[in-house]
């Protein structure tokens, strides 16, 4: 997916960057949805983000040899 930056140059979006952005947003949403105190939110955010990021990386690595 290509995007046009404000100065008009073309930039490429990396799938891994988009995956990390998605994991970040989902982890923030779940942290605010399920926890009411700041410490609980931080812990849930960290766990959720790491599980999504590492899980996606490992799943991609396992699927790499297959077409």
ChimeraX attribute file (.defattr): number of C-alpha atoms within 10 A of each C-alpha:
attribute: neighborCount
match mode: 1-to-1
recipient: residues
	/A:1	7
	/A:2	9
	/A:3	11
	/A:4	10
	/A:5	9
	/A:6	7
	/A:7	6
	/A:8	8
	/A:9	8
	/A:10	11
	/A:11	11
	/A:12	9
	/A:13	11
	/A:14	10
	/A:15	10
	/A:16	12
	/A:17	10
	/A:18	11
	/A:19	15
	/A:20	16
	/A:21	14
	/A:22	15
	/A:23	20
	/A:24	18
	/A:25	14
	/A:26	15
	/A:27	23
	/A:28	18
	/A:29	13
	/A:30	14
	/A:31	22
	/A:32	16
	/A:33	10
	/A:34	11
	/A:35	15
	/A:36	10
	/A:37	10
	/A:38	11
	/A:39	10
	/A:40	14
	/A:41	20
	/A:42	16
	/A:43	13
	/A:44	19
	/A:45	23
	/A:46	15
	/A:47	13
	/A:48	18
	/A:49	21
	/A:50	16
	/A:51	14
	/A:52	18
	/A:53	17
	/A:54	11
	/A:55	12
	/A:56	16
	/A:57	14
	/A:58	12
	/A:59	10
	/A:60	11
	/A:61	10
	/A:62	10
	/A:63	10
	/A:64	9
	/A:65	7
	/A:66	5
	/A:67	4
